[in-house]
Structure formats: C-alpha cells, structure tokens
C-alpha cells in the first residue's frame, strides 16, 4: 500500500520510498524516512494535496509524491 491509499485519521509506518532523483532527495530532506510513523491529517476534496503528520510536524504532499511512499497500516 502507498501513503495516498490511507484515509484521514489512519496511521502507518513508512516501509519504502520508491522515487529516485530530486523527489527522493526532497522527501528525505523533509524527514520522510523508512521506519517513521505517519498519520494522514486530511485530504483535499479532489484528493490532492494530502496533509500528513510525520514526527512532530505537518507536511502537504502532492498525490503523486504520496504514491511513491510505501506504508504498512498501523492498527
């Protein structure tokens, strides 16, 4: 499953970052790291952007960026 598949309020753990190049570098610089807990705060009405909470801060990601982040759903 990828981060874009989580619904608002769902939590997960990042398992992979599938992008390469500048996007992967930008995600890593923002603290999107394998093993980090993530929670979807809200999703815009058309599904783009997606606001997530990683560590103690919020990020807004485009749907295409969120699709590149693999997650496992946390219960």
N, C-alpha and C positions, 0 to 999 in steps of 0.2 A: 504494500500500500504506500501511497505517497502523501505528503503533507496536504495537498489540495483535496484529498479524499476525506479528511477529518471534518467533522461538523463543529459549529461553535460550541464551546464548552468541553469538547473532547480533549484528552491528553494523550501524549505519545512520547516515544523516545526515538531520537534520530538514529537510523541504522546505516544510512549511506547518503552520499552527496554525489549524484550522478552526472553533474555538469562538469565541463572542463574549461580551461582558459580563464578569461576575465570574470565570468559569472562565478565560477568556483572560488576564485581569489576573493571576490567581494563578499560572498556568503561566509567564508572563513574569517575574514576581517570583521564581520558583524557578529561573530561568536556562534555561528551555526556550525557546530562540531558534532561528529559522531559520538553518541552516548549522552548527549544533552537532552534533558526533559523539555518538552514543548507543549504549549496549550493554545488552542485556537480561540482567540477572544471574540472575533466577529468576522463575517464575510459580507462583502458588499452585495447589494441586491442582484447584480449581474454576475457575481462570482469573482470579481476582480476589482480591487486587491483583497488580500486576505491578511487580517491583522493577527499576529501570533505573539505569545509571550515566551521568551527564552531567557533563562536566568532571571534577572530582576528587571528586564526592560522589554518594551513592546517594539515589534518590527512590522512594517507593512511590506508584504511581498506580492509581486505580480503572480497570477495563477501559473504562468509558465515557469517561474522560478520555484514556486512551491511544488510543482510536479517533478522537479529534479531532485527533491529531497525525500528519500525513503524513510518511512517511520514504521514503528510497530506500536499498535494501540495499547495504551496502559489501562488497566482495569481500575 
